[in-house]
Structure formats: C-alpha cells, structure tokens
C-alpha cells in the first residue's frame, strides 16, 4: 500500500505551524515568512519558483525529497486560501498562480464543496467534505501506486496524525517563538512511540526531525 507522507512542515520552537490572523496578504498570519526562511534559498524552492541555482546542503537535501513518488496531495482549506464559510465565488484558485507546484490531484478538505478546478501542469483541485480516512481513500485511488502527501496546514496534519494515518513525517523546527497561532502537537501526547525518530541540525539553527513508521 502507498505511504502517507508529510514534508517540509515548519514549526516554531513553541510548536506553532502558522501565525495568528491569516489574510490574503498574510498567508501565515503574524508569522510572515519567518517559519520558511530556511526553505526559500534552497535549490528545491527556487526550482519550484522557476528560478535558477539556489543553496545546497542539509536544508536542500531534506527539502528535495518532498515530491519524489507522490501521486496525490491532501490539504486543508486554510492552506488553499484565506476564505472562511461558504465560498463567495469560485474565482479563487489558490496562492500559487496558474501552474501550482503540485502537478497531481489535490484534495482540499472543506465543509463547502465546490466544482473541481483544473490548473496548468497537471494539478487539479478537488473540494471534498470528508473524514481523514475517506479523504485518504479518494487520494489513494487517484495516486495509484504512488504515495499521498499531507500538505497542511497544522489542523489537517494533526487530524491525520491523531488517526494514525501518517507513515513519514518531516518537521523543520525553526528557532523562533511565535507565541500564538495554530499549534501542531496539541492532543498528540506519546506520538513519538509510533515512529523511529531521527534529527539533524544545520548551521542556520534549523533542526530537521524525521518520524518514520518502523
């Protein structure tokens, strides 16, 4: 059976994976880009953004595994956009422009389903009202023999972890204190007992933690 994977998921040292006050101009609320500053210079990110070169090293080596063998993604509605409640219209198609970096079917969890949106480069957003297990069933069907990535945000990743549906979890612990926002670890006491845990620290102060099902 295909694996369920989380990659490049940044959290502050006090456990927040996004800041408070998400808006169109602030996708991560008051955190701004601070959770992801380690990622932006990497060759992996710059390739995703259509830019040349980029840094190599531990950050890039870990980040670069995010898309290998992925056949579908599941994300929460708040990763897709800042709207809440019923959709006012179907014009919003995500933060990523006409050619999102996923290039697979993407299942967006929402209590307000809407028609699917086909984008350039092979990404199609499907909007479903489903439990984690049902969403995973649909994503696995779309992915075939490939793996399914849980893309975030923290509520979605936490729900899949709570249901014991994640096989591989990569967390980048960033040396900042946010104080408020959406925490990842709440309600997941003893999570580490399910996994083999490894970590590596970088000169820039990032600790990459990998939780892998034995």
Protein Blocks (a to p, Z undefined) as FASTA:
>chain_A
ZZdddehiacdfkopabdehiafklmnljnlmmlmmmmmmpmklmmmnopaeiiedjklm
mmmmmmgopabdcddfklmpmcecjdfblkbgcjnbjbdcklpacddddfbdcdddddeh
hiacddddddfklmmmmmmmmnomaccddebdfklmmmmmmnopafbdcddddfbdehia
cdfkgopghklmmpccdddddfkopacdddddZZ
